Amino acid sequence: MKADILLGLQWGDEGKGKIVDVLAPDYDIVARFQGGPNAGHTLEFDGHKHVLRSIPSGVFAKGAITNIIGNGVVLDPVLFRKEAAELEADGVDLHSILKLSKKAHLILPTHRLLDAAGEAAMGKGKIGTTGKGIGPTYTDKISRHGVRTGDILADNFEEIYHATRDAHFRMLENMGAPVDRAAFELAETEWLEALDYLRSFELTDTEHYVNRSLNDGKSILCEGAQGTMLDIDFGSYPFVTSSNTVAAGACTGLGLAPNRIGRVYGIFKAYCTRVGSGPFPTELFDATGEEIRSIGHEYGAVTGRERRCGWLDLVALRYAVMINGATHLIMMKSDVLDTFENIKVCTAYRLPDGTVTEDFPFCVGRNAAGVADVEPIYESLPGWLTDISAARREEELPQAFRDYVAYIEKKVGVPVAILSVGPDREETIIR
């Protein structure tokens, strides 16, 4: 057996949670391979909305599906406990279906302080992080100072934790960011209590578990967070997240060899959105952008921040398909464009020197003001001006919409396998 991957092809918020929920019944295991609680996956079914942050989106699937938090994830024990409590209140027996990697790194209370201090120091050039300590945690991981989930089982855990915490205090002092010790002690107490809850789960060497499962013929769906254009290596650096969001991240984030990867499902919206600072070539600053945001309810699932909205960017999409080796595309939020008479699609960029390119260029990622230094070149397609949310079969969709999908497939070179026409799991067409 080979493991399949599901990931985002844009700047995140593509709707990965819904599709994992739709596909999960076909798999034995759903495994999250990177990111932290800065990524919110929203699922809607039976009239209820559920937001997952660190826990894989396969937890609502019926049947004996195992969910895994892999070694590539960074975990906040306090937020994990709150998220788990919400799921258990909804009737999910989380302890029986969730395994956590001992090698996943922990977000400490001081990581949040470092995150805030770092953003403040950058002034107008700030990244626009969620402030949840994700970046500093990955920094500790790479600099070999991190605290891992498995460490909480060690006899000398207190020594390990104090050494890292105190090093953070010294860093904050050097940054001129004094720590409110009384407030910190309250946060630390809550964090330590959350560790006791974390210890009640199965902490294991998940890399052995996933590989043995494949050997035993079990199927695995690897779930990514954020999106390709936020990848630390291939995204619009430095306005990116702190992990590898691309398909290769599933290998390092779960301990899978490249030859164990099968299908790569790439998810994209029928338009584009982005949260936080950074280049966004097709961003709309007019009433059209506002209309897309309003119809699509484009606000962060975790932060509530307004998402920047724009037309579909095929330059970035082709790039993401290439980097990930996407084999199947999934188009989300198609219904958001139901009321637009004309729909624009960016097919190329005009660079500052006048050159036209269809390749995603290095220069896109270097504008500190967050305004792309390229000019998008658009083609306009006719809208379908029809409510498609009730469609459940492809033949029920208007021809103009099917032409839009065919246009994207031709430009990108990969088939669109799934169409989402609404937020509910039932509002999905599998082609």
N, C-alpha and C positions, 0 to 999 in steps of 0.2 A: 504493500500500500504506500501511497504518497500523500503527503500533507498538502492541503489546499490553503491558499492565503487570500484574505479579503482585506483590502486597504483603500485609503482615499487617494485620489489622483489630483486633488486641488489643494487649497489651503486649509483643509479640515472642514468639519461640520457638514460633510457630504451626506450623512444619513447611514453611516456604517452599522449603527446599533440595530436599526430596523431590519436591514438585510441579513445580519447575523441571526437575528431572531427568526427570520423567514427560512433561512437555510439550515439552521441548527438541527432540526429534526432528522436531517439526512446524515448527520455525523454522530460519532460516539464521543468526541472530545471537542471542546472549544477552548482555545488557549490564547490569552492576551500576551503579546510579545514585547511591548515597549510602552513608554509614556507613563504618566502619573495621573493624579486626580484633576489635572488641568484639562482633561479630555472628557467631555460629557456625551454619552451615547443615549439618545432619547428613543424610547420604544412606546408605541401606542397600540393598545388592543383592549377589547371589551369596554371601551369608553373611558379607559384610564391611561394616564401618561406616567411613565417610569423613566427616571434619569439615572443611569449608571456612570460611575466615574472611574473606578479601578477594577471592579468586578466584571468578568466577561459577560457578554450579552446573551450567552447561551443558558443562563440560569432559569429562564422562564420556559424553556423547551420541555415538553412532556417526554417522559421516558428516562432511562438511566444514562443521562448525559453528564460526563465529568467536565468541570470547568477548571482551568488552570491559570494562575497568575505566574508568568514566567520570570526568569532571571533578568530579563531586559527591562522590567517594570521597576519604577520607584514607588514605594508605598508609604502613605501617611497613616499610621495606626489609628489616629483619632478619627480621620475622615472615613477610613475603612470600617471602623466600628459603627459609625452613624449610618453609613450606606448599608451595611449588613443588617442592622436593626430594622431599617425600613423594609428590606426584602423579607426578613423573617416575619414582620408584621403583615406582609402580604401573603404569608403562607408558604414561603420558600424555605425548605429545609436545607439551609446553606451548608451546614457542617457535613452533610452526607454527600455533597456534590462538588465541593471546592477543595483544591489542593494549591498550596503556595510554595514557590521555589525558595529554598534556603538561601539562594544566591541573589534574590531580589534585594535591592538596597532600600534602606529606611530613610524617610524624610524626618529629620529631627526638628524640634521647635526652633533651634537656632538657624536652621536653613531658611525658614521664613524671614527671619530678621535680616539675614544676609541678602536675600532676594530683594527685600524692600530697600535696603541700603544701597545695593548695587544699581537699582533702577533710579533712585534719587540722585546718585552721583553722575548718571549719564545725562541728566537734564533733558533737553529737547531731543536728544538722540536716543532716548530710551527705547527698549525693545517692545515694551507693551506686554510684559508677562502677566500671568494671573496672580502673581505674588504668593504662590503656594509652595515655594521653595524647590521647585523642580530643577532649575538650572544649577543652583549650588549643590544639590544632591548628586547630580551627574558629574559636577566638577570634582567632588570628593571621590566619586567612584573612579574617575580617570586618573586622579592624582594619588590613588591608592590610600585614601584616608577614610573611606566609607564604612558605614555600619550596615551589616547585612541582616536579613531576617533570621538566618540561622544563628547569628551571634546571640540572639535573645535566649537561646537554650544553653549558652555556655555559663560555666560557674563564675567566670570573671567578666560577665557582661557589664556590670557596673563600672569596672575599670575601663573597659573599651569605650563605653558611652561617655564617661566623664572626660577622658582624654580628648575625644572629638569635640565635645561641647566646649571645653575650656579653650581649645584651639580656636574655635569660632568666636568666643568672647574676645580673644586677643585680636582677631581679624577685625571685628566690629569696632574695637577701641582704636585701631590704627586707621579705620575709615572715618573716624569722628562720628560714630553712630552709637551713642551711649545706650545701654540696655536698662530698661525699667525692670529691676530685679524682682520686685513684688509681683508685677504682671507676669514675668517670665516663670516664676515659681508656680503660679497657678496653671500656666500652660504646660509646664513640665510635669506637674502632678497628673494632669489629665492624660498626657502622653504616656506616662509610665503605667497608668491604670489601663490604658488601651492596649498596652503590650500584653497584659494578662489575658485579655480577650483574644488577642492574636495567637497566643500560645494554645488556645483551645482548638485551633484548626490543625489540619495535617500539614506540617512543614516538612518538605521532602526534597530529594534531588530529582526535580521534575524532568531534567534532561534524560535521565534513565527511563523514566515513566513513559515519555512520549515516544522514544525510540523503540522500547519494548512493545508498546501498543501498536506501532506500525508493523513490527515484526509479527505480531499476533493477528494482523489483518484488520485492525481497527482504523476508523477514519478520523482525521483531525482537520479542523478548520482553525487556522491561525488568524487572530483578530488584531488588526492594527489600530492605532489611535492617531489623532491629528491627520495630516495629509502629506503627500509627496513633496509639495512645494514648501513644506516646513521642515524637510529633512536637514539635519545638521551639515551634511556634505553637499547635497544636490539642490537644496531649496534656495530661497532668496536671502541668502546669508548677508548680514548677521541677524536678520529679522526672521529667525527660525526657532524651532524647539530644540531641545538638547539631546535628542536621540535620533537614531536612524529609523525613519518612518517607512522606508521603502522595503521591497520584498526581501532584500538581503538581511534586513533587521530581524526577520522571522527566524533566520538561521542562527544568528548570534544571540537573539533574545529567547530562544527556546532550546538551543543545542541540537539543531537539525542540520545535517549535511545538505549542501545544495542539490545533490542528486535525489533527495527525499522529497523535493517539492514538486507538486503536480500543477493544478490549475492556479492561476492568479487572477482573482476577481478585482477589477479596478472600478471604484465607484466615483461618479462625478454628478454634479448638479447640471440641470439644463441651462444654467447660467453660472455665475461665479460669485463667491463671497469670500471675505477675509475679515478676521478679527485682529485688532491690535495694529501696531505700526508696520511699515514695510511697503515695498513696491507692489502695485496692483495695476497693471497696464490698462485693463478694461473697466476700471472703476467709474461709476456714474455719479456725478455730483448734482444731478438735476432731479426733476420730479419723477422721471422714469426709475432712477435708483431708489427713490423713496417708495415708489409704488411696489417695486419688487420686494423691498424690505417689509412693507406692510402686509402684502398678500402672503409672502413666505414666512412670516413671523420670524424674521432673521435677527434673533437675539441669542447670545451665548447660553447654552444649557447649564453651564457651571457658573458663569460670571454675570449673565444678564446683559452683557455689553452689546450695543448695537453692532451688527455686522455690516461692513462695507459691501456694497452690492455692485455688480457689473455684468456685462454680457459674457457669454461663453468665450473662453480663450483657447483656441485650438493649438496655438503655438505651445503653450504650457501643457496642454493635454497630451499632445503627441510626445513631448519630452518625457512626461510622466509615464506614458505607456512604454516608451523605450527603456527607461531606467528600470522599470519593474518587470518587464517582459510580460505585460498583462495579456492574458489569453481570452478573457471575457470582460465586457464592459457592462456596467449597471448604471442607468440614468435615473437620477432622483429628482423629485420636485418638479416633474414635467408639468403638473397642473398649475403651477404658479404663473406660467406664461400663457394661460388660457385666454386672457383678455387683450393681448397685445396684437395690434393689426400687423405690425412688422417686427421681426426679431433679427437683431444683428449678431453676427458671429465674427470674431477676430481670426483672420487666417494668416496674418504675417505682421511683422513689426518693421517700422521705419526707424533706423538708428539715427543718432544725432548727426552723423556725417552724411545722411541721406541714403545710405545703403538699406536695401530691403532684405529681410531675412525671415525664413520660416523656422529657424533654430532658436531655441531659448538661449539668449546670450549672457555672458558673465556680467555685463554692465547693468543688467536689470536689478541685480541684488545689492548695488552699492550706494543707492541714493538715501542719505540719512534722513531726508525730509519725508520719506515714505511715498513720494510721487515718482512713478516710473520715468526713467529718462529715455523711453522709447515711445513712438506714436503707433497705436494699434491701427491696422488696416482692416476694414470691415467689409463683409458681404452681407446683404440684407435678404432675408427669406420671409415669405408670407406667413403670418400667424394663422392659427386654426380657428380662433374665435369661437371655441366650443368648450363646454365643461366636460373634461375627460375623466373626472374622478369616479364616475360610475362604471367605466369600462373595466371589464375583467378578461377580455380576449382581444387579441391584436386587431382582428377584423372589425371590432367595434370602434376603433380609433379613427378620427378623421384623416383624410388623405394628406392634408397639409402637415399634420403632425408626423405621419409615417414618412413623409418626404424629408422632414427635419432630421429624423433618426437616420435615414438612409444617407443623408448628406454628411452627417458626423461620421458614420461608419466608413464612407468612402475617403474622407479626409484623414481619418486616423488609421484605418487599415485593420481594425479589430471589430468583431461583431458585438452589437449591444444585445446581451442575453436576457436582461431583466429591465422592465420599465416600472417605475413607481409613479402612481397617479394620485397619491394621497398619503397622509401620515400613518394610517392604520395598516397593520400587517396584511389585511385582506385587500387593500388597495394596491395590489401588485400584479403585474402581468409577466409571466415567465414565457419567453418566446421559444 
